[in-house]
Amino acid sequence: MTPTTRPDDLPTLPIEHGAPIDVELERLERALQSLALPARPSRRWLALRLLEQDPVAIATVTAVDGGAAVVADAAAAAERLRASLDVDPALVIADRRYGWAHEVAGAVVSRETVPRSRTDRLDDVLTHPVVGMPLFLFAMWVVFTFVVDVADPFIGWVEELVGGPLTSWTGALLAAVGLDGGWFEALLLDGLLAGVGGVLVFVPVLAILYTALGVLEDSGYMARAAYLMDRVLSPIGLSGKSFLPLLLGFGCNVPAISATRLLERRRDRVITALLVPFVSCAARLPVFVVLAGIFFTEWSGTVVFAMYLLSIATVVVLGGLLDRLLLRAERSTSFVLEFPSYRRPSLRVLAAYVGQRVGAFLRGAGPVIVAGAVVVWALLATPVTGDGSFNDTELDDSAFAAASQVVAPTMAPAGLGSWEVTGTLLTGIVAKEIMVATFYQVYVEDPAAEEPAEGGDGVDVLADLRGVGTGFVSASVDAALAVPAMVGIEFGGGEAEEDNSALAAPLRSGLDETSGGYGAVAALALMVFVLLYVPCLATVAAIRQELGGGWAVLSVGMSLGVAWLAATTVFQGGRLLVRLLGGG
């Protein structure tokens, strides 16, 4: 580019913003002249910043005598301009400022014609009004299919590790010190070890999920996703700014609730915080993976992706209802976002991103899962009916079953009216991370793959370690083969194998019984309920902290009602459809 001098063409200062804004600016300048403010910054600059509701300018003016009245006057002026211009005056001021800068550049710089950048060409496609959203949904389908298919072999490996070597080693160690055969052994094997397994089963799922999301984020695509979602959220009075907390919700709902405080208007904060619990957090994903792998083996990735589509649809529909029924006033749909250039994701940044988030899960949720598993074991071991004693009672006679049976009838219309299912859902209110461990505890009477050896006899540690290593290599190979299988390139048997884990058969049998023979439909209803009901107590506490107790109660009631209605509709409608198609 070549600089030129054309002084006659240069735009002048001060910048003109149009009659309504300039009138208010002049009035605010006069008001600021009467205040004992420092010489710099200029009064016009302060007036502009006050109209833009800049917190630094507000603090500067408020700090002097009489400043609070001028700040209040500026806020009223901003509201008048917003009403007359039908747009936030900050946007008009920013647009005029950039326009003035563009005029200056045009007057003094001659530009050579340069080819459009790769980023601009890609944005023409990826942010296109017609094809942008289908491409975004396809990208999300690829992500979740990749997560499910690649994580599944590692989940099986973790189950074999916990149910095999870890269980046999622990049993042998207890036998060696004379603590086998009693409640302490049951506590360690069925409570503590089950909790550890519940933690470990999350690690491959979350590691692969955060790897995929990290690639999208570090490449610059997530900013485009926020832009696309602005079009989806604007009909319910929200902007793409609200997508950022909602996007965080796919990792964890708690920080997503906290992120709503970055939104300027309380209305936007309230609606976004009430919608965040319906965003499928990472803690729900292993539950979906387990259920989809058992009941929808061949289509497990697509079924899990459908849960995320349902999550997005629920957010949009409920957002529209909240917008029209509760918080219609003070709409704000302005959204300004600078797109970063596309870039190759950094392996170092990606490793740090994944390690930080998986580590945070292990530190934060790990103890909760283990503690929850121990509590569930204690309730399962405590008899309230029958002739059993502690740690020697039928599951149906346990305190856990008794408490769950009170709730079970309410879930019967959704095909989920058993104490095993409702009990697992109750533990999920504390934290979704506990649910997988609870499934194993209530459905798998003997979680061990083999009986622990007594006194250490028969335990071959080296052979077990070789088996663990061989299993991991096999799982890695299966995971690698799952990637080309996503596009139909099969290097294995080609047929999706049925899930034959220890949980599969009893869970299929249990849901078949509660649903009258429609186990797969009931499993789908269960996934929908898990998706939509209370995410966890920590999320409820975060809503209470940000919005107050009344909104937290509304959130809990709304999520339970929506989840029950949706699960019941899915089961009843699915059962009817199966009958019409001749499947029942």
C-alpha positions in Angstrom: 0.0 0.0 0.0 1.3 3.5 -0.9 0.6 6.5 1.4 -0.7 9.7 -0.4 -1.6 13.1 0.9 -5.0 14.5 0.1 -5.8 17.0 2.9 -8.9 18.3 1.3 -10.5 14.8 1.5 -9.7 14.2 5.2 -12.7 13.8 7.5 -12.8 16.3 10.3 -13.1 16.0 14.1 -15.2 15.8 16.1 -16.9 12.7 14.6 -20.5 13.4 13.7 -22.9 10.6 14.9 -26.2 12.0 13.7 -28.7 14.4 15.2 -30.1 12.3 18.1 -26.7 11.2 19.5 -25.0 14.6 18.9 -27.7 16.4 20.8 -27.3 14.2 23.8 -23.5 14.4 23.6 -23.5 18.2 23.6 -25.9 18.2 26.6 -23.7 15.7 28.5 -20.5 17.7 27.6 -22.0 20.8 29.2 -22.9 18.8 32.3 -19.4 17.4 32.6 -17.9 20.9 32.3 -19.4 21.8 35.6 -17.7 18.9 37.4 -14.2 19.0 39.0 -12.8 16.4 36.7 -9.1 16.2 35.6 -8.2 17.8 32.3 -7.8 14.5 30.6 -9.6 12.7 29.3 -11.6 15.2 27.3 -15.3 15.9 28.2 -16.5 14.7 24.8 -14.7 11.4 25.2 -16.2 10.9 28.6 -19.7 11.8 27.3 -19.3 9.2 24.5 -18.1 6.6 26.9 -21.0 7.3 29.3 -23.5 6.8 26.5 -21.7 3.5 25.8 -22.1 2.6 29.5 -18.4 2.1 29.9 -17.6 1.1 33.5 -14.3 3.0 33.6 -15.9 6.2 32.5 -18.8 5.7 35.0 -16.3 5.1 37.8 -14.3 8.2 36.9 -17.3 10.5 36.8 -19.0 9.0 39.9 -15.9 9.6 41.9 -16.4 13.4 41.9 -19.1 15.5 43.5 -22.2 15.7 41.4 -20.9 12.9 39.1 -23.6 10.4 40.1 -26.3 12.6 38.8 -24.5 13.0 35.4 -24.1 9.3 35.2 -27.8 8.7 35.9 -28.6 11.4 33.2 -26.3 9.6 30.7 -28.0 6.3 31.4 -31.4 7.9 30.8 -30.1 9.4 27.6 -28.9 6.0 26.4 -32.3 4.6 27.0 -33.9 7.4 25.1 -31.6 6.8 22.2 -32.2 3.1 22.3 -35.9 3.7 22.0 -35.6 6.2 19.2 -33.0 4.5 17.2 -34.2 0.9 17.9 -30.6 -0.1 18.5 -28.1 0.2 21.2 -26.4 3.6 20.9 -23.0 2.0 21.6 -23.3 0.1 18.3 -24.1 3.4 16.4 -21.1 5.1 18.1 -18.8 2.2 17.4 -20.0 2.0 13.8 -19.5 5.7 13.2 -16.0 5.6 14.8 -14.9 2.7 12.6 -16.6 4.5 9.6 -14.6 7.6 10.3 -11.4 5.6 10.6 -12.2 4.0 7.3 -12.7 7.4 5.7 -9.3 8.6 7.0 -7.7 5.4 5.6 -9.4 5.9 2.3 -8.2 9.5 2.1 -4.5 8.8 2.8 -3.8 5.3 1.6 -4.0 3.7 -1.8 -4.4 -0.1 -1.6 -3.2 -2.6 -4.1 -5.7 -5.3 -5.0 -4.8 -8.4 -3.1 -6.4 -11.9 -3.3 -8.8 -12.7 -0.6 -7.4 -14.7 2.3 -8.1 -18.4 2.9 -10.0 -17.4 6.1 -12.3 -15.2 4.1 -13.0 -17.8 1.5 -13.7 -20.4 4.2 -16.0 -18.0 6.0 -18.0 -17.6 2.8 -19.0 -21.2 3.2 -18.9 -21.9 6.9 -20.9 -18.9 7.9 -23.2 -18.9 4.9 -26.9 -18.2 5.9 -28.1 -21.4 4.2 -25.3 -24.0 4.4 -23.5 -22.7 7.5 -25.9 -24.3 10.1 -26.1 -27.7 8.3 -22.3 -27.8 8.2 -22.1 -26.9 11.9 -24.6 -29.7 12.8 -22.6 -32.1 10.6 -19.4 -31.1 12.5 -21.2 -31.8 15.8 -22.4 -35.2 14.5 -18.8 -36.1 13.6 -17.6 -35.0 17.0 -20.0 -37.1 19.0 -19.9 -40.1 16.7 -16.1 -39.9 17.0 -16.3 -39.7 20.8 -18.7 -42.6 21.1 -17.1 -45.0 18.7 -13.5 -44.3 19.8 -14.2 -44.2 23.5 -16.3 -47.5 23.5 -13.3 -49.9 23.3 -11.6 -48.1 26.2 -14.8 -48.2 28.3 -14.8 -52.0 27.9 -11.1 -52.1 28.8 -11.7 -50.1 32.0 -14.6 -52.4 32.9 -12.4 -55.5 32.4 -9.6 -53.8 34.4 -11.8 -53.0 37.4 -13.9 -56.2 37.3 -10.8 -58.4 36.7 -7.3 -57.7 38.0 -8.2 -54.8 40.4 -11.0 -56.9 42.0 -9.0 -60.1 42.2 -5.9 -58.3 43.6 -8.0 -56.5 46.3 -9.7 -59.7 47.2 -6.4 -61.6 47.4 -4.9 -58.9 49.6 -7.9 -58.9 52.0 -7.7 -62.7 52.2 -4.0 -62.5 53.0 -4.6 -60.3 56.0 -7.8 -62.2 57.1 -10.4 -59.5 56.2 -12.2 -61.4 53.5 -15.8 -62.6 53.6 -17.3 -59.8 55.6 -18.8 -56.4 55.2 -15.4 -54.7 54.9 -14.6 -56.7 51.8 -18.0 -55.9 50.4 -17.4 -52.2 51.1 -14.1 -52.2 49.3 -15.2 -54.3 46.3 -18.8 -53.3 45.8 -18.6 -49.7 47.1 -15.1 -48.2 46.9 -13.9 -50.1 43.9 -17.2 -49.6 42.1 -16.8 -45.9 42.7 -13.3 -46.0 41.3 -14.6 -47.8 38.2 -17.2 -45.1 37.9 -14.5 -42.5 37.8 -12.2 -44.3 35.4 -15.0 -45.0 32.9 -15.3 -41.2 32.4 -11.7 -40.6 31.6 -11.6 -41.9 28.0 -14.9 -40.3 27.2 -14.0 -36.9 28.5 -10.4 -37.0 27.1 -11.7 -37.7 23.6 -14.6 -35.2 23.9 -12.3 -32.4 25.0 -9.8 -33.3 22.4 -12.4 -32.9 19.7 -13.8 -29.7 21.1 -10.3 -28.4 21.6 -9.5 -28.9 18.0 -12.6 -26.9 17.0 -11.9 -24.2 19.4 -8.1 -23.8 18.7 -8.8 -23.9 15.0 -11.0 -20.8 15.2 -14.2 -22.6 14.3 -16.0 -22.1 17.6 -16.2 -18.3 17.0 -18.1 -19.1 13.8 -20.4 -21.4 15.7 -21.3 -18.6 18.1 -22.1 -16.4 15.1 -24.3 -19.1 13.6 -26.1 -19.6 16.9 -26.8 -15.9 17.1 -29.3 -16.5 14.3 -30.9 -19.3 16.3 -31.0 -17.4 19.6 -32.1 -14.0 18.3 -35.8 -15.1 17.9 -36.0 -15.6 21.6 -34.4 -12.3 22.4 -30.9 -13.6 23.1 -27.7 -12.9 21.2 -24.7 -15.0 20.3 -23.2 -13.8 23.6 -25.5 -16.2 25.3 -24.2 -19.1 23.2 -20.8 -18.8 25.0 -22.2 -19.8 28.4 -24.4 -22.4 26.7 -21.3 -23.8 24.9 -19.5 -24.0 28.3 -22.5 -26.1 29.5 -21.5 -28.9 27.1 -18.5 -29.3 29.4 -20.1 -28.5 32.8 -23.2 -26.6 33.7 -21.7 -25.1 36.8 -19.1 -22.8 35.2 -21.7 -22.1 32.4 -24.0 -20.6 35.1 -21.2 -18.5 36.4 -20.4 -17.3 32.9 -23.8 -15.7 32.6 -22.6 -12.9 34.8 -20.7 -11.6 31.7 -24.0 -10.8 30.0 -25.0 -7.1 30.3 -28.7 -7.4 31.0 -30.3 -9.3 33.8 -33.0 -10.6 31.5 -30.4 -12.3 29.4 -28.7 -13.7 32.5 -31.9 -15.1 33.8 -33.0 -16.8 30.6 -29.6 -18.1 29.8 -29.1 -19.5 33.4 -32.5 -21.2 33.2 -31.6 -22.8 29.9 -28.1 -24.0 30.8 -29.4 -27.1 32.8 -30.9 -28.3 29.5 -27.5 -28.3 27.8 -26.1 -31.8 27.9 -23.0 -31.6 30.1 -20.1 -34.0 29.8 -21.2 -35.9 32.9 -24.3 -37.1 31.0 -22.2 -38.4 28.1 -21.0 -41.6 29.6 -24.5 -42.5 30.6 -25.6 -42.0 27.0 -22.6 -44.0 25.7 -23.4 -46.9 28.1 -27.1 -47.0 27.2 -26.7 -46.5 23.5 -23.9 -49.1 23.4 -26.3 -51.7 25.0 -29.6 -50.9 23.2 -28.6 -49.2 19.9 -25.2 -50.8 19.2 -25.1 -50.2 15.5 -26.4 -46.6 15.7 -25.0 -45.6 19.1 -23.1 -42.6 17.8 -26.2 -41.2 15.9 -28.4 -41.8 19.0 -26.0 -39.9 21.2 -25.9 -37.1 18.7 -29.7 -37.1 18.6 -29.6 -36.3 22.4 -27.5 -33.3 21.7 -29.8 -32.2 18.9 -32.7 -32.6 21.4 -30.8 -30.6 23.9 -30.4 -27.7 21.5 -34.0 -27.9 20.4 -35.2 -27.8 24.0 -33.1 -24.8 24.7 -34.6 -22.9 21.7 -38.2 -23.9 22.5 -38.0 -23.2 26.2 -36.2 -20.0 25.6 -39.0 -18.9 23.4 -41.6 -19.7 26.1 -39.6 -17.9 28.8 -39.2 -14.9 26.5 -42.9 -14.7 25.8 -44.3 -15.7 29.2 -41.9 -14.4 31.8 -39.3 -12.0 30.5 -40.6 -10.3 27.5 -39.3 -6.8 28.3 -35.8 -5.4 27.8 -34.9 -7.4 24.8 -31.3 -7.1 23.6 -30.1 -8.9 20.5 -26.9 -6.9 19.6 -23.8 -9.1 19.1 -20.4 -8.1 18.0 -17.7 -10.7 17.5 -14.3 -10.6 15.9 -13.4 -13.8 14.0 -9.9 -15.1 14.6 -8.0 -16.5 11.6 -8.1 -20.2 11.0 -5.1 -22.0 12.2 -3.6 -25.4 12.8 -4.4 -26.5 16.4 -1.3 -26.6 18.6 -0.6 -30.0 20.1 0.9 -28.4 23.2 -2.1 -26.2 23.7 -4.5 -29.1 23.0 -2.7 -31.4 25.5 -2.8 -28.6 28.1 -6.5 -28.0 27.4 -7.5 -31.7 27.7 -5.2 -32.3 30.7 -6.6 -29.3 32.6 -10.2 -30.3 32.1 -9.9 -34.0 32.7 -7.7 -33.2 35.8 -10.4 -30.8 37.0 -13.0 -33.6 36.7 -10.8 -36.1 38.6 -10.2 -33.6 41.4 -13.7 -32.2 41.6 -16.0 -35.1 40.6 -13.9 -38.1 41.5 -14.3 -37.9 45.2 -18.1 -37.2 44.8 -18.4 -40.4 42.6 -16.5 -42.6 45.0 -18.4 -41.2 48.0 -21.7 -41.6 46.2 -20.9 -45.2 45.3 -20.1 -46.0 49.0 -23.4 -44.4 50.1 -25.3 -46.4 47.6 -23.6 -49.6 48.7 -24.4 -48.8 52.3 -28.1 -48.3 51.4 -28.1 -51.5 49.3 -26.5 -53.4 52.2 -29.0 -52.2 54.8 -32.2 -54.3 55.1 -35.5 -52.6 55.9 -37.7 -55.7 55.1 -37.2 -59.4 55.1 -35.0 -61.5 57.3 -31.6 -60.3 56.1 -28.9 -58.6 58.0 -26.4 -55.8 57.1 -24.4 -56.9 54.0 -26.6 -60.0 53.8 -29.9 -59.0 52.3 -31.8 -59.2 49.1 -31.6 -56.1 46.9 -35.4 -55.8 46.9 -35.4 -55.7 50.8 -32.7 -52.9 51.0 -33.1 -49.3 52.2 -32.1 -48.2 48.7 -34.9 -50.2 47.1 -37.4 -49.0 49.7 -36.7 -45.3 49.0 -36.6 -45.8 45.3 -39.9 -47.8 45.2 -41.7 -44.7 46.6 -40.7 -42.8 43.4 -41.0 -45.7 41.0 -44.8 -45.4 40.2 -44.3 -41.8 38.9 -41.9 -43.1 36.2 -44.2 -46.0 35.1 -45.8 -44.0 32.2 -42.3 -43.6 30.8 -41.6 -47.4 31.0 -39.2 -46.8 33.8 -41.2 -47.9 36.9 -38.6 -50.0 38.7 -36.7 -49.1 41.8 -33.4 -49.8 40.1 -34.0 -47.1 37.5 -35.6 -44.5 39.8 -32.9 -45.2 42.4 -30.2 -44.5 39.9 -32.0 -41.3 38.8 -32.2 -40.2 42.4 -28.4 -40.5 42.8 -28.1 -38.6 39.5 -29.6 -35.6 41.1 -26.5 -35.4 43.4 -24.2 -35.8 40.4 -24.7 -37.5 37.0 -21.2 -38.9 37.4 -22.6 -41.4 40.0 -25.1 -43.0 37.7 -22.9 -45.4 35.8 -21.5 -46.8 39.0 -25.0 -47.1 40.5 -26.2 -49.0 37.4 -23.5 -51.6 38.1 -24.3 -51.7 41.8 -28.1 -52.3 41.4 -28.1 -54.4 38.2 -24.9 -56.5 38.6 -25.0 -58.5 41.8 -21.4 -59.6 41.4 -19.3 -56.9 39.7 -16.2 -59.1 39.7 -15.4 -60.9 36.5 -14.1 -63.7 38.5 -14.1 -64.7 42.2 -11.2 -63.3 44.1 -8.5 -65.8 44.9 -8.2 -66.8 48.6 -4.9 -66.1 50.3 -3.3 -64.9 47.2 -3.3 -68.4 45.6 -4.0 -68.4 41.9 -3.3 -64.7 41.5 -0.7 -64.2 38.8 0.2 -60.5 38.9 2.5 -60.7 35.9 -0.1 -62.5 33.8 -2.8 -60.0 34.9 -0.5 -57.1 33.9 0.2 -58.7 30.6 -3.6 -59.0 30.1 -4.1 -55.4 31.0 -1.4 -54.3 28.5 -2.8 -56.6 25.8 -6.3 -55.3 26.5 -5.2 -51.7 26.2 -3.4 -52.4 22.9 -6.5 -54.2 21.6 -8.7 -51.3 22.7 -6.4 -48.8 21.0 -6.5 -50.8 17.7 -10.3 -51.1 17.9 -10.5 -47.3 18.6 -8.3 -46.6 15.6 -10.4 -48.8 13.3 -13.5 -47.1 14.5 -12.4 -43.8 12.8 -12.5 -45.1 9.2 -15.6 -47.1 10.1 -17.4 -43.8 10.6 -17.3 -43.3 6.8 -18.1 -46.9 6.0 -14.6 -48.2 5.6 -14.5 -51.4 7.7 -11.2 -53.2 8.5 -12.8 -55.5 11.1 -15.8 -57.7 10.9 -18.0 -55.0 9.6 -20.9 -55.8 11.9 -21.4 -53.9 15.1 -20.9 -56.2 18.0 -23.6 -56.5 20.6 -22.5 -55.1 24.0 -21.9 -58.2 26.2 -20.6 -56.4 29.2 -21.7 -57.5 32.7 -24.3 -54.7 32.7 -25.8 -55.4 29.3 -27.9 -58.5 30.0 -29.5 -57.5 33.3 -30.2 -53.9 32.1 -31.9 -55.2 29.0 -33.9 -57.6 31.1 -34.8 -54.9 33.6 -36.1 -52.4 31.1 -37.9 -55.1 29.1 -39.8 -56.0 32.3 -40.7 -52.4 33.2 -41.7 -51.5 29.7 -43.7 -54.6 28.8 -41.3 -55.8 26.2 -40.2 -52.5 24.8 -36.8 -52.2 26.4 -35.1 -50.2 23.6 -37.9 -47.7 23.6 -37.7 -47.4 27.4 -33.9 -47.0 27.1 -34.5 -44.1 24.7 -37.0 -42.6 27.2 -34.4 -43.0 30.0 -31.8 -41.2 27.9 -34.2 -38.3 27.3 -35.0 -38.1 31.0 -31.3 -38.1 31.9 -30.7 -35.3 29.4 -33.5 -33.0 30.7 -33.9 -33.5 34.4 -31.9 -31.7 37.2 -28.2 -31.8 36.1 -26.8 -31.9 39.6 -27.1 -30.2 43.0 -24.0 -28.1 42.2 -25.8 -26.5 39.2 -28.9 -25.8 41.4 -26.6 -24.1 43.9 -24.9 -22.1 41.2 -28.3 -20.8 39.9 -29.3 -19.9 43.5 -26.1 -18.0 43.9 -26.4 -16.1 40.6 -30.2 -15.5 40.5 -31.7 -16.3 43.9 -33.6 -19.1 45.5 -36.9 -18.5 43.6 -35.3 -18.9 40.3 -33.4 -22.1 41.5 -36.8 -23.6 42.6 -38.3 -22.7 39.2 -35.3 -24.3 37.4 -35.7 -27.6 39.4 -39.4 -27.8 38.8 -39.2 -26.9 35.2 -36.5 -29.5 34.5 -38.3 -32.3 36.3 -41.6 -31.4 34.5 -40.0 -31.1 31.1 -38.0 -34.3 31.6 -41.0 -36.4 32.7 -43.2 -35.1 29.9 -40.6 -35.7 27.2 -39.7 -39.2 28.5 -43.3 -40.2 28.7 -44.0 -38.9 25.2 -41.0 -40.7 23.8 -42.0 -44.0 25.4 -45.7 -43.9 24.7 -45.1 -42.6 21.1 -42.3 -45.0 20.5 -44.3 -48.0 21.8 -47.2 -47.0 19.5 -44.9 -46.6 16.5 -43.4 -50.0 17.1 -46.8 -51.6 17.3 -47.9 -49.9 14.1 -44.8 -51.2 12.4 -45.5 -54.7 13.6 -42.6 -54.8 16.0 -44.7 -55.4 19.2 
